[in-house]
Amino acid sequence: MLVLSRHRDESIVIGDDIVITVVDIRGDKVRLGIAAPIEVSVHRQEVYEAIQRENAGVARHDSSGQVEA
């Protein structure tokens, strides 16, 4: 894992078209602004994991709507 230090209003660039900017710092919370192409999904980790669990549940259903063993 790459660990970077940034101040408010400073950014990092990922690839050619993703920019993450530190928007605000309050206590132990950091607000980030993310500029990315529309085709790139950006989620908080807990939301991403919930989506993955939901997708896995859907994949377990066969075409008749029955849950496969």
N, C-alpha and C positions, 0 to 999 in steps of 0.2 A: 504494500500500500504506500502510495506517495502521500506525504503529509506536507502541506504548505501553510505558511502563515500569511495572512492578508489583513489589511486594515479596512475600515469602512470605505466604500466606493472603489476598492481595488478589485480586480478581476483575475480569473484564470481562463485559459482557452483550452478546449478539448477538441482535437482534430482541427478542421478548417472552419467549422461552423457552429460550435457550441461555446457559449460564453457564460460563465458563472460569476456573478458580482455580489460582493458582500454589501447588502443594502442597509442593514442596521445591526447593532449589537446592543443588547439590553440584558445585563446580568449574565445568566448562563445560557441565553438564547441568541442565536444568530439568524438573521433573516437573509435569505439568498434570493437573488433574481437570476432566472435562467432563461437565456435566449437560445433556442434550438429550432431547427427546421420542424415543420408541422408533422413530418413523418416519423419523428423521433419521440417516443413516449417518455414522459418524465413523471415519476410518481414518488411519493414518500415511500420508504421501504415497507411500512406496515400495510399500506394500500396495495403495493405491488404483490406482497405475499398473499393478501386476501384474494386478489385477482387470480393468482396462480392456483390457490386452493379451489376457487370456484371453477376455473377452467378444468382442473383435474377431475372434479366431480361430474362435470358435464361430459367429459371424455369417457367416463365409466358407464354411461348410459348407452344402450344399444338403440337401434332405430325404432324399436317397438316401445321405447320409453321405460323399459325394465332395467334395473341396475344389474350389471354383470357381476358375477361372483369373483 
